[in-house]
Amino acid sequence: MIQPLGDRVIVKPDPAVEETTGGILLANALPQERGEIIAVADGLKVKPGDRVVYGKHAGSAIEVEGDNYLILRESEIFAIL
């Protein structure tokens, strides 16, 4: 796995599909995204396994061994769930 440096974290984003009460699927309907922290740099407040909320356009997308991840700065995370 990747080891982030500085103030960065690796996040596995949740699938970006929302469903209305009527059953209509809406992709990317929210202004924020959610995901799970996979790896963190040393000394950060978040830790692997934390579920977090971050901005829709935050971070840089990467692909590792066929899986999609985001590299975010800790400051781009809005909250720990």
Phi, psi and omega per residue, in radians:
M1 nan 2.836 3.137
I2 -1.391 2.475 3.046
Q3 -1.903 1.924 -3.140
P4 -1.210 2.696 3.141
L5 -2.013 2.883 3.086
G6 1.116 -2.230 -3.126
D7 -1.867 0.590 -3.041
R8 -1.828 2.730 3.092
V9 -2.314 2.760 3.022
I10 -1.867 2.237 -3.104
V11 -2.115 2.375 2.967
K12 -1.657 1.858 -3.088
P13 -1.162 2.561 2.992
D14 -1.228 2.723 3.043
P15 -0.989 2.439 -3.034
A16 -1.645 0.955 3.124
V17 -2.271 2.234 3.075
E18 -1.987 2.602 3.112
E19 -2.107 2.286 3.097
T20 -1.324 2.972 3.122
T21 -1.118 -0.422 3.101
G22 -1.472 -0.045 3.093
G23 1.649 0.118 3.128
I24 -1.415 2.294 3.133
L25 -1.522 2.235 3.124
L26 -2.079 2.085 3.113
A27 -1.541 2.338 3.073
N28 0.976 0.799 -3.086
A29 -1.443 -0.261 -3.051
L30 -1.832 2.641 3.130
P31 -1.350 -0.062 3.100
Q32 -2.326 2.856 3.139
E33 -2.078 2.893 3.099
R34 -2.295 2.714 3.105
G35 -3.008 -3.115 -3.133
E36 -1.982 2.324 3.078
I37 -1.204 2.226 3.140
I38 -1.768 -0.733 -3.126
A39 -2.612 2.630 3.141
V40 -2.364 2.693 2.989
A41 -1.285 2.851 -3.130
D42 -1.119 2.470 2.990
G43 1.459 0.229 -3.136
L44 -1.638 2.806 -3.120
K45 -1.307 -0.601 3.118
V46 -1.386 2.783 -3.138
K47 -2.454 2.780 3.110
P48 -0.940 2.400 -3.114
G49 1.706 -0.342 3.094
D50 -1.126 2.445 3.004
R51 -1.662 2.301 -3.037
V52 -2.304 2.815 3.027
V53 -2.025 2.361 -3.121
Y54 -2.525 2.913 -3.100
G55 -1.140 2.580 -3.094
K56 -0.977 -0.652 -3.077
H57 -1.879 0.351 -3.096
A58 -1.369 2.669 2.970
G59 1.326 -3.059 3.128
S60 -2.170 2.267 -3.130
A61 -1.383 2.424 3.055
I62 -2.398 2.802 3.056
E63 -2.170 2.245 3.125
V64 -2.248 2.075 3.121
E65 0.878 0.721 3.090
G66 1.474 -0.082 3.113
D67 -1.809 2.512 3.138
N68 -1.671 2.361 3.141
Y69 -2.394 2.940 2.994
L70 -2.124 2.482 2.944
I71 -1.795 2.058 -3.114
L72 -2.100 2.662 2.903
R73 -1.393 2.589 3.121
E74 -0.996 -0.583 -3.127
S75 -1.190 -0.271 3.107
E76 -1.465 -0.133 3.114
I77 -1.503 2.204 -3.127
F78 -1.402 -0.698 -3.048
A79 -2.831 2.722 2.966
I80 -1.727 2.262 -3.110
L81 -1.484 nan nan
